[in-house]
């Protein structure tokens, strides 16, 4: 629309409406009311600006929103005022004649600031949506959102304008300009770059400054915008700094001086849209027009209407690409990553949470905020925290939730550009589509996890395939690659799970491949997951080495607690070697070597204290189970049976008590999780060796249980550990796997006649699924006891919430051994 003009010269906008109408004799307290009471006066002003040389006239709708009109008791006339405003401007163009003249639907800020809770984003959005819809329906040529003083306000206006254009299937330009104080910041302290980054996801045709200052006050800020903005620039200053006369603002800057300065800026900084704000008149625009239209040396600014790869808080902007890398996202503000933060939330200590957010901001580029706790209203948590935290934090937020309603309520209160953590394809993409629509509405970037219908991708090839699908669904929803982080997933290397031994090396291999095959996409990892379950100092060493290697592979962003990271050069070479071996996953003994090298040793002698130097074979077998030593297991069992030991006695009186001892030591904190998993593997090997001697006898099972990770959850390490412990302790386990609906669990119970059900889930959302499952079980007459376990559960939630939904006993199992204890009670063995 404007390309033809901009190639030759800046586009000339009009000047002030409200102050000029007052000079023309209007005494209306709200100039938009003149659209109904004196439309001829409004039309005359439009014509005067057209005669002065304006290419664009603004509709007289600066205070035309329903919210602004309500302050003048005129909201009932909202539609008429806005429709008549466009018709008046259209009649002015008709009376003036000529070509290439345009009408801009003008949207003002209202007097309410959503960031400090004067009004909700939703109410502001609906008001702007109605106003923009009317003006688009009446045929305006562009939308101009002006005099913005609060980033959350102009986000509402931009989102609403985009929605209105989609509604009418129109594609007209949107321009947006902010107002800055003499400090160079917006009213609430927002730096210009922060406002620019906040606006960029909406791809305005032009972005700039209006009102607040005269031309001189905007000079240095236009210089900065000229270097950083990918959009056309706007400059609509006041006619200098106002004075006061008779209680009214008086602008004394001459038309010639105004035009001369603004013309100079237009040439120097390649400003594409120039005009005037408060105090400017048709005379100011005429002087400006004579200079602009006579210029023969205007160098048109190249326009790159792209989204800036960065985020912003209320105050500052930050690029995703940091030097040195990576972009650091603090995990201290995640209730699942910080016990301290979780306890603050449990006690409703939001003031302390806000303080902690301020502390975490000092060493990071963004804050990962997660408030998901079972039994708590997550929406209300964000509603209470965000308005306070947004004013406190100088860095942006990452909203970490699996609930779209929570994500929207959080984003609607954040005056900047945020990141959503996260989406995945676990359900095929339905939930991701919903969240992506929110990302588009609120201008957010997105983290996408390489999870599909089959679960979490563990090898590099699968990670790339899922990443390609994620990029496509994001692009289909209008989210560009500059706004997308792919998380190739970090799994703990402490689980002992054979399927995860090479998970870290596969993730490291995937990082450069993702960046090569999906140009423009960035990568992110929850780095500390790699060492989950380990004790210090091993955990800090492993996390630090893994982060170092991930950065070398090209990692762009890391969710970490910076205080938990050591400089790579400060880590002793021997510790680095142990970490590298564990990460590479090539050596079978890497985990045990790592544990021993870090001082985490559980020698077999702990059960042999007080025995004679000649250790019996039964004691050796017990010691190997407790220490997780797989060597000679089969040989020892064979020797024992050959020497007359009954295999059933061996299982019931040696092996099972030994594993029970492991459980007790684990509960007391004496044995770390990796050793428990190793012990479970040794136990299984020993039982297999003993059962082959039963010669047709059936090893009596203690009981039967159906295990399942609930629908929507793909985490199975905990569930599989329960499987191992119970199986090795004489129970028959029917392990259904991950993402199991209630119907599949009930079907398995009916077919197997199991004595109990075990429900597992890592996510907080899984606790709600457990509640729904229990209600469904009761409804369908299922009455066997149910064991519930998972990192998000607490005993109070199980006993006070879940138990009420079911007709039989519900057990809280804080770990796998608690699951074993529960089964022993259920089967009458305790």
ZAMARGU-4260 file (C-alpha; in steps of 0.2 Angstrom, whole numbers, plus 5000, padded with zeros to 4 digits):
<rodrens>
0) 5000/5000/5000 | 5014/5012/5005 | 5028/5005/4996 | 5027/5016/4981 | 5027/5032/4992
5) 5041/5025/5004 | 5053/5022/4989 | 5053/5041/4986 | 5049/5049/5003 | 5042/5047/5020
10) 5023/5044/5022 | 5015/5060/5029 | 5003/5057/5043 | 4992/5070/5050 | 4994/5081/5066
15) 4984/5082/5082 | 4966/5080/5083 | 4960/5084/5101 | 4971/5099/5104 | 4967/5106/5086
20) 4948/5104/5088 | 4950/5114/5104 | 4959/5128/5094 | 4944/5127/5082 | 4932/5131/5095
25) 4927/5114/5102 | 4924/5114/5121 | 4919/5095/5121 | 4927/5086/5136 | 4929/5071/5124
30) 4933/5075/5106 | 4926/5058/5099 | 4908/5064/5105 | 4910/5077/5091 | 4908/5063/5078
35) 4889/5063/5083 | 4887/5081/5089 | 4897/5091/5076 | 4903/5079/5062 | 4906/5094/5050
40) 4920/5101/5062 | 4929/5084/5062 | 4927/5083/5043 | 4934/5101/5041 | 4950/5096/5051
45) 4952/5080/5041 | 4951/5091/5025 | 4963/5104/5032 | 4976/5090/5035 | 4974/5083/5018
50) 4976/5100/5010 | 4992/5102/5021 | 4999/5087/5012 | 4994/5072/5024 | 4994/5055/5015
55) 4985/5048/5030 | 4971/5055/5041 | 4967/5047/5058 | 4949/5043/5062 | 4943/5053/5077
60) 4943/5038/5088 | 4957/5040/5100 | 4945/5039/5115 | 4933/5028/5105 | 4935/5012/5114
65) 4920/5006/5125 | 4932/5008/5141 | 4937/5026/5137 | 4919/5031/5133 | 4912/5023/5149
70) 4922/5037/5158 | 4912/5050/5149 | 4895/5040/5151 | 4895/5037/5133 | 4898/5019/5131
75) 4880/5017/5124 | 4885/5026/5108 | 4901/5016/5106 | 4897/5008/5089 | 4889/5024/5082
80) 4904/5035/5087 | 4916/5023/5079 | 4906/5020/5063 | 4903/5038/5060 | 4921/5042/5063
85) 4926/5031/5048 | 4912/5038/5037 | 4917/5056/5042 | 4935/5053/5036 | 4929/5044/5020
90) 4918/5059/5016 | 4933/5071/5019 | 4943/5061/5007 | 4929/5062/4994 | 4927/5081/4997
95) 4946/5083/4995 | 4948/5072/4980 | 4965/5066/4973 | 4973/5049/4974 | 4984/5039/4987
100) 4975/5046/5002 | 4972/5034/5016 | 4961/5032/5032 | 4969/5025/5048 | 4958/5018/5061
105) 4965/5026/5077 | 4966/5016/5093 | 4971/5025/5109 | 4977/5018/5126 | 4963/5022/5138
110) 4967/5028/5155 | 4969/5011/5162 | 4985/5001/5164 | 4983/4982/5164 | 5001/4979/5171
115) 4996/4987/5188 | 4979/4979/5188 | 4968/4994/5183 | 4960/4982/5171 | 4961/4965/5165
120) 4970/4960/5148 | 4954/4951/5143 | 4942/4966/5146 | 4954/4977/5136 | 4956/4964/5122
125) 4937/4963/5120 | 4935/4982/5120 | 4949/4983/5107 | 4942/4969/5097 | 4925/4977/5095
130) 4933/4994/5091 | 4944/4987/5078 | 4931/4976/5070 | 4919/4991/5068 | 4933/5001/5059
135) 4938/4987/5048 | 4920/4983/5043 | 4918/5001/5038 | 4934/5000/5027 | 4949/5008/5035
140) 4965/5006/5026 | 4976/5003/5041 | 4975/5002/5060 | 4986/5014/5070 | 4988/5009/5089
145) 4996/5025/5097 | 5002/5033/5113 | 5005/5016/5121 | 5011/5018/5139 | 5010/5000/5145
150) 5017/4984/5135 | 5002/4974/5141 | 4990/4987/5134 | 4997/4987/5117 | 4998/4968/5116
155) 4980/4968/5119 | 4977/4980/5105 | 4989/4971/5093 | 4981/4954/5097 | 4963/4961/5095
160) 4967/4970/5079 | 4975/4954/5072 | 4960/4944/5077 | 4948/4957/5069 | 4957/4956/5053
165) 4956/4937/5053 | 4938/4939/5057 | 4935/4950/5041 | 4948/4941/5031 | 4957/4957/5028
170) 4976/4960/5027 | 4979/4979/5030 | 4994/4986/5039 | 4995/4989/5058 | 5006/5003/5065
175) 5010/5005/5083 | 5019/5018/5092 | 5024/5020/5110 | 5025/5036/5121 | 5041/5038/5131
180) 5045/5050/5145 | 5061/5061/5146 | 5070/5047/5154 | 5068/5038/5137 | 5057/5024/5145
185) 5038/5022/5145 | 5028/5027/5159 | 5031/5010/5169 | 5049/5010/5166 | 5049/5000/5150
190) 5064/5003/5139 | 5061/5005/5120 | 5069/4989/5115 | 5058/4979/5128 | 5043/4987/5119
195) 5050/4983/5102 | 5053/4965/5107 | 5036/4964/5114 | 5027/4970/5099 | 5038/4960/5086
200) 5028/4944/5087 | 5013/4953/5080 | 5024/4959/5065 | 5018/4977/5064 | 5021/4986/5047
205) 5029/5000/5057 | 5034/5004/5075 | 5040/5020/5083 | 5037/5035/5094 | 5023/5047/5097
210) 5018/5060/5109 | 5027/5063/5126 | 5041/5073/5119 | 5045/5086/5105 | 5056/5081/5090
215) 5073/5085/5100 | 5068/5073/5114 | 5066/5059/5101 | 5082/5060/5092 | 5093/5048/5101
220) 5079/5036/5103 | 5076/5036/5084 | 5094/5033/5081 | 5094/5017/5092 | 5077/5011/5084
225) 5084/5014/5067 | 5098/5001/5071 | 5088/4988/5079 | 5070/4988/5073 | 5066/4976/5058
230) 5050/4987/5055 | 5047/5004/5046 | 5049/5018/5059 | 5036/5031/5065 | 5040/5048/5072
235) 5025/5059/5078 | 5031/5071/5091 | 5022/5085/5100 | 5025/5103/5095 | 5039/5104/5108
240) 5037/5103/5127 | 5020/5111/5133 | 5018/5126/5144 | 5002/5131/5154 | 4991/5145/5151
245) 4974/5147/5159 | 4974/5129/5164 | 4977/5123/5146 | 4992/5116/5139 | 5000/5127/5126
250) 5013/5121/5113 | 5024/5135/5107 | 5036/5126/5094 | 5034/5134/5078 | 5029/5125/5062
255) 5045/5129/5054 | 5056/5122/5068 | 5045/5107/5070 | 5046/5103/5052 | 5065/5106/5050
260) 5070/5095/5065 | 5058/5081/5060 | 5063/5081/5042 | 5081/5080/5047 | 5077/5064/5057
265) 5068/5057/5043 | 5083/5058/5032 | 5096/5053/5045 | 5087/5038/5052 | 5076/5033/5037
270) 5059/5036/5046 | 5045/5030/5035 | 5030/5038/5043 | 5031/5056/5050 | 5017/5067/5057
275) 5013/5077/5073 | 5005/5074/5089 | 4999/5086/5103 | 5000/5104/5098 | 5003/5101/5080
280) 4991/5109/5067 | 4988/5109/5049 | 5002/5122/5048 | 5015/5111/5055 | 5010/5097/5043
285) 5010/5109/5029 | 5028/5114/5033 | 5033/5096/5035 | 5025/5091/5019 | 5034/5105/5009
290) 5051/5098/5015 | 5047/5080/5013 | 5039/5081/4996 | 5053/5091/4990 | 5067/5080/4996
295) 5077/5071/4982 | 5089/5062/4993 | 5078/5051/5004 | 5085/5033/5006 | 5071/5021/5009
300) 5073/5010/5024 | 5073/4991/5020 | 5059/4983/5029 | 5061/4966/5037 | 5045/4962/5045
305) 5052/4948/5056 | 5050/4942/5073 | 5065/4947/5084 | 5073/4932/5092 | 5072/4937/5110
310) 5060/4940/5125 | 5057/4955/5136 | 5051/4959/5154 | 5042/4975/5159 | 5059/4983/5159
315) 5072/4975/5148 | 5074/4965/5132 | 5085/4950/5130 | 5091/4941/5114 | 5091/4922/5114
320) 5108/4922/5107 | 5120/4926/5121 | 5138/4928/5121 | 5145/4918/5130 | 5131/4905/5127
325) 5119/4899/5133 | 5103/4908/5137 | 5101/4904/5155 | 5084/4900/5162 | 5084/4899/5181
330) 5075/4883/5188 | 5075/4890/5206 | 5057/4897/5203 | 5050/4880/5198 | 5042/4871/5213
335) 5048/4854/5205 | 5066/4861/5205 | 5067/4870/5221 | 5061/4864/5238 | 5062/4881/5245
340) 5051/4889/5232 | 5038/4874/5234 | 5037/4877/5253 | 5034/4895/5250 | 5019/4891/5239
345) 5013/4878/5251 | 5012/4892/5264 | 5005/4905/5252 | 5020/4916/5255 | 5019/4925/5239
350) 5030/4940/5246 | 5044/4928/5249 | 5042/4920/5231 | 5043/4937/5223 | 5059/4940/5233
355) 5066/4924/5227 | 5061/4928/5209 | 5071/4944/5211 | 5086/4934/5218 | 5086/4922/5204
360) 5085/4935/5191 | 5102/4942/5196 | 5111/4927/5188 | 5099/4922/5173 | 5091/4928/5157
365) 5074/4921/5161 | 5064/4913/5175 | 5056/4896/5173 | 5040/4898/5184 | 5031/4882/5188
370) 5017/4882/5202 | 5010/4865/5199 | 5006/4856/5215 | 4993/4843/5218 | 4977/4850/5227
375) 4981/4868/5223 | 4973/4880/5211 | 4987/4883/5199 | 4977/4897/5190 | 4975/4907/5206
380) 4993/4904/5210 | 4998/4913/5194 | 4985/4926/5196 | 4992/4931/5213 | 5011/4929/5209
385) 5013/4937/5192 | 5006/4955/5195 | 5019/4956/5209 | 5033/4947/5201 | 5032/4956/5184
390) 5035/4973/5193 | 5050/4965/5203 | 5059/4955/5189 | 5070/4963/5177 | 5071/4948/5166
395) 5057/4938/5156 | 5047/4923/5162 | 5045/4906/5155 | 5028/4899/5160 | 5030/4881/5164
400) 5013/4872/5164 | 5004/4858/5156 | 4987/4867/5158 | 4982/4879/5143 | 4970/4888/5155
405) 4985/4891/5167 | 4996/4897/5153 | 4983/4909/5146 | 4980/4917/5163 | 4998/4919/5166
410) 5002/4926/5149 | 4987/4938/5151 | 4996/4946/5166 | 5014/4948/5159 | 5019/4964/5152
415) 5032/4958/5140 | 5036/4943/5129 | 5037/4927/5137 | 5041/4908/5133 | 5029/4894/5135
420) 5036/4878/5142 | 5030/4867/5134 | 5021/4858/5120 | 5023/4840/5113 | 5015/4828/5102
425) 5010/4815/5115 | 4992/4816/5110 | 4995/4818/5092 | 4996/4837/5093 | 4978/4843/5099
430) 4984/4850/5115 | 4999/4858/5106 | 4988/4867/5094 | 4978/4874/5108 | 4994/4881/5116
435) 5001/4887/5100 | 4985/4898/5098 | 4989/4906/5114 | 5007/4909/5109 | 5000/4918/5094
440) 4988/4928/5104 | 5000/4933/5117 | 5016/4934/5106 | 5025/4921/5116 | 5040/4910/5111
445) 5038/4891/5114 | 5048/4876/5120 | 5044/4860/5111 | 5048/4843/5118 | 5053/4828/5107
450) 5038/4818/5113 | 5026/4809/5101 | 5012/4796/5102 | 5026/4783/5106 | 5033/4793/5121
455) 5049/4801/5124 | 5062/4800/5110 | 5078/4793/5116 | 5089/4791/5101 | 5095/4805/5089
460) 5086/4799/5074 | 5069/4798/5083 | 5073/4815/5091 | 5075/4823/5074 | 5060/4815/5066
465) 5049/4822/5081 | 5057/4839/5080 | 5053/4840/5061 | 5035/4837/5066 | 5035/4850/5079
470) 5042/4863/5068 | 5029/4860/5055 | 5014/4861/5067 | 5022/4877/5074 | 5024/4885/5057
475) 5006/4879/5052 | 5000/4890/5067 | 5010/4905/5062 | 5025/4902/5075 | 5041/4905/5066
480) 5057/4896/5069 | 5065/4911/5078 | 5052/4909/5091 | 5054/4890/5094 | 5066/4880/5106
485) 5067/4861/5103 | 5071/4852/5119 | 5079/4835/5114 | 5076/4829/5132 | 5088/4825/5146
490) 5086/4809/5155 | 5094/4804/5171 | 5110/4793/5170 | 5107/4787/5187 | 5092/4776/5184
495) 5102/4761/5179 | 5089/4758/5165 | 5098/4749/5151 | 5087/4759/5138 | 5094/4776/5145
500) 5113/4771/5146 | 5116/4781/5130 | 5103/4794/5132 | 5115/4808/5136 | 5126/4804/5121
505) 5111/4803/5109 | 5104/4820/5115 | 5121/4828/5112 | 5122/4820/5095 | 5104/4827/5091
510) 5108/4845/5095 | 5119/4849/5080 | 5108/4839/5069 | 5092/4848/5074 | 5101/4865/5071
515) 5107/4859/5054 | 5091/4851/5047 | 5080/4864/5055 | 5088/4880/5051 | 5083/4894/5063
520) 5077/4883/5077 | 5086/4884/5094 | 5089/4871/5106 | 5086/4870/5125 | 5088/4857/5139
525) 5083/4854/5157 | 5102/4851/5160 | 5101/4845/5178 | 5089/4830/5174 | 5105/4821/5168
530) 5111/4819/5186 | 5094/4817/5195 | 5095/4804/5209 | 5114/4806/5212 | 5121/4814/5228
535) 5134/4828/5229 | 5147/4831/5224 | 5144/4819/5210 | 5128/4827/5204 | 5136/4844/5202
540) 5151/4837/5192 | 5140/4827/5180 | 5128/4842/5177 | 5143/4854/5174 | 5152/4842/5162
545) 5136/4838/5153 | 5132/4857/5151 | 5149/4860/5144 | 5148/4846/5131 | 5130/4852/5126
550) 5136/4870/5123 | 5150/4863/5113 | 5137/4853/5103 | 5128/4870/5100 | 5115/4871/5114
555) 5107/4888/5114 | 5098/4888/5131 | 5099/4879/5147 | 5086/4877/5161 | 5098/4876/5176
560) 5102/4883/5194 | 5118/4893/5190 | 5124/4890/5207 | 5124/4871/5204 | 5137/4873/5189
565) 5155/4872/5191 | 5167/4880/5178 | 5173/4866/5167 | 5191/4870/5169 | 5190/4869/5188
570) 5184/4851/5188 | 5198/4838/5192 | 5203/4828/5176 | 5199/4812/5185 | 5181/4818/5189
575) 5179/4824/5171 | 5184/4807/5164 | 5172/4798/5175 | 5158/4810/5169 | 5163/4808/5151
580) 5162/4789/5153 | 5145/4790/5160 | 5139/4802/5147 | 5146/4792/5133 | 5137/4776/5139
585) 5150/4764/5131 | 5156/4756/5146 | 5145/4744/5156 | 5153/4749/5172 | 5152/4767/5169
590) 5139/4771/5183 | 5147/4760/5196 | 5164/4768/5192 | 5156/4785/5193 | 5148/4781/5210
595) 5164/4774/5217 | 5175/4788/5210 | 5163/4801/5218 | 5164/4792/5235 | 5146/4785/5234
600) 5151/4767/5238 | 5140/4754/5246 | 5152/4739/5250 | 5145/4722/5252 | 5154/4722/5269
605) 5140/4732/5277 | 5129/4717/5279 | 5144/4706/5284 | 5150/4716/5299 | 5153/4705/5314
610) 5155/4689/5304 | 5170/4678/5304 | 5184/4680/5290 | 5177/4664/5282 | 5161/4671/5274
615) 5147/4659/5269 | 5140/4658/5252 | 5123/4664/5258 | 5131/4679/5265 | 5141/4683/5249
620) 5125/4682/5240 | 5117/4694/5252 | 5131/4706/5250 | 5131/4705/5231 | 5113/4710/5231
625) 5115/4725/5243 | 5131/4731/5234 | 5123/4728/5216 | 5138/4717/5211 | 5132/4705/5197
630) 5148/4695/5196 | 5148/4676/5201 | 5129/4677/5205 | 5124/4662/5195 | 5140/4652/5201
635) 5136/4655/5219 | 5117/4650/5217 | 5123/4635/5208 | 5135/4630/5221 | 5122/4633/5235
640) 5109/4622/5227 | 5122/4609/5223 | 5127/4608/5241 | 5109/4605/5246 | 5101/4622/5248
645) 5082/4621/5243 | 5079/4634/5229 | 5063/4640/5238 | 5072/4642/5254 | 5086/4652/5245
650) 5073/4664/5237 | 5062/4666/5253 | 5075/4666/5266 | 5091/4674/5258 | 5086/4684/5242
655) 5070/4692/5247 | 5076/4698/5264 | 5092/4705/5256 | 5082/4715/5244 | 5071/4721/5259
660) 5087/4727/5268 | 5091/4737/5252 | 5074/4745/5254 | 5076/4750/5272 | 5093/4757/5268
665) 5086/4767/5254 | 5072/4774/5265 | 5085/4779/5278 | 5095/4788/5265 | 5110/4776/5266
670) 5109/4770/5248 | 5107/4781/5233 | 5094/4777/5219 | 5107/4770/5207 | 5112/4757/5219
675) 5094/4752/5222 | 5092/4749/5203 | 5108/4739/5202 | 5103/4729/5217 | 5086/4725/5208
680) 5095/4719/5193 | 5106/4708/5203 | 5091/4701/5213 | 5082/4697/5196 | 5098/4688/5190
685) 5099/4678/5206 | 5080/4673/5206 | 5081/4667/5188 | 5096/4657/5193 | 5087/4649/5208
690) 5070/4646/5199 | 5078/4635/5186 | 5081/4622/5199 | 5062/4621/5204 | 5060/4607/5192
695) 5042/4609/5187 | 5037/4616/5204 | 5029/4633/5203 | 5036/4647/5213 | 5022/4653/5224
700) 5017/4671/5220 | 5013/4682/5234 | 5000/4692/5224 | 4996/4701/5208 | 4996/4719/5204
705) 4992/4729/5188 | 5004/4744/5186 | 5001/4759/5174 | 5007/4776/5171 | 4991/4786/5169
710) 4984/4794/5153 | 4994/4809/5147 | 5010/4804/5156 | 5025/4796/5147 | 5036/4794/5162
715) 5040/4776/5167 | 5056/4775/5177 | 5047/4775/5194 | 5034/4763/5188 | 5047/4751/5181
720) 5057/4751/5198 | 5041/4746/5207 | 5039/4732/5194 | 5057/4726/5198 | 5055/4727/5216
725) 5038/4718/5217 | 5043/4705/5204 | 5059/4701/5213 | 5050/4700/5229 | 5038/4686/5223
730) 5023/4696/5216 | 5016/4695/5198 | 5016/4711/5190 | 5006/4716/5174 | 5014/4731/5168
735) 5003/4740/5156 | 5016/4754/5151 | 5013/4773/5149 | 4998/4784/5144 | 4985/4771/5150
740) 4967/4776/5151 | 4956/4770/5165 | 4947/4758/5153 | 4963/4749/5149 | 4967/4747/5168
745) 4949/4741/5172 | 4950/4728/5158 | 4967/4722/5164 | 4960/4720/5182 | 4944/4710/5176
750) 4955/4699/5165 | 4969/4695/5178 | 4959/4696/5194 | 4974/4706/5201 | 4974/4710/5220
755) 4978/4728/5217 | 4981/4743/5205 | 4996/4754/5205 | 4995/4771/5197 | 5010/4781/5193
760) 5014/4798/5186 | 5027/4811/5186 | 5017/4826/5181 | 5006/4837/5192 | 4992/4835/5179
765) 4993/4816/5182 | 4987/4818/5200 | 4971/4825/5193 | 4970/4810/5181 | 4972/4798/5196
770) 4958/4807/5204 | 4947/4804/5189 | 4953/4786/5187 | 4948/4782/5205 | 4931/4789/5202
775) 4929/4779/5186 | 4935/4763/5195 | 4921/4766/5209 | 4908/4769/5196 | 4912/4753/5187
780) 4912/4743/5203 | 4931/4740/5205 | 4935/4739/5223 | 4953/4732/5224 | 4966/4743/5234
785) 4975/4756/5224 | 4993/4761/5226 | 4997/4779/5220 | 5015/4785/5217 | 5024/4799/5208
790) 5035/4814/5211 | 5021/4826/5212 | 5011/4817/5225 | 5010/4820/5244 | 5002/4810/5257
795) 4990/4824/5262 | 4984/4824/5244 | 4982/4806/5243 | 4973/4804/5259 | 4962/4820/5258
800) 4958/4820/5240 | 4961/4804/5231 | 4954/4793/5245 | 4938/4802/5244 | 4935/4797/5226
805) 4936/4778/5229 | 4927/4765/5239 | 4942/4755/5244 | 4959/4758/5252 | 4971/4771/5243
810) 4989/4770/5248 | 5002/4784/5246 | 5018/4777/5240 | 5033/4789/5241 | 5045/4777/5233
815) 5046/4759/5226 | 5049/4751/5242 | 5034/4760/5250 | 5024/4751/5236 | 5031/4734/5241
820) 5026/4738/5259 | 5009/4742/5254 | 5007/4726/5244 | 5013/4716/5259 | 5000/4724/5270
825) 4987/4721/5256 | 4991/4702/5255 | 4991/4701/5274 | 5010/4698/5276 | 5012/4714/5288
</rodrens>
